[in-house]
Amino acid sequence: MSAMNFGSKTFKPRPPDKGSFPLDHFGECKSFKEKFMKCLSDNRFDNSMCRLQSKEYLECRMDNQLMTREPLEKLGFKDLLEPPPSQSGADAKP
């Protein structure tokens, strides 16, 4: 009979792989998710029609630490970002 030695290996937790994130157990972003899902349903599940709702949902998840904060440009929303204040009046003449 062999002796079982459970102490020889220790469990080392590691963060989830990129793309894995915790579920929203407390419903912190439920309203954003529902708006996004309604938009998808209304637009025959064409996600290109719901990019603003998708952006808002991901922002909510990042704000509530339900996913790692990433620049919105990196998530594909560069075209939906407002220009910086210094550029908004660049075309106006004094």
Rosetta blueprint (number, residue, H / E / L):
1 M L
2 S L
3 A L
4 M L
5 N L
6 F H
7 G H
8 S H
9 K L
10 T L
11 F L
12 K L
13 P L
14 R L
15 P L
16 P L
17 D L
18 K L
19 G L
20 S L
21 F L
22 P L
23 L L
24 D L
25 H L
26 F L
27 G L
28 E L
29 C L
30 K H
31 S H
32 F H
33 K H
34 E H
35 K H
36 F H
37 M H
38 K H
39 C H
40 L H
41 S H
42 D H
43 N L
44 R L
45 F L
46 D L
47 N H
48 S H
49 M H
50 C H
51 R H
52 L H
53 Q H
54 S H
55 K H
56 E H
57 Y H
58 L H
59 E H
60 C H
61 R H
62 M H
63 D H
64 N L
65 Q L
66 L L
67 M L
68 T L
69 R L
70 E L
71 P L
72 L L
73 E L
74 K L
75 L L
76 G L
77 F L
78 K H
79 D H
80 L H
81 L L
82 E L
83 P L
84 P L
85 P H
86 S H
87 Q H
88 S H
89 G L
90 A L
91 D L
92 A L
93 K L
94 P L
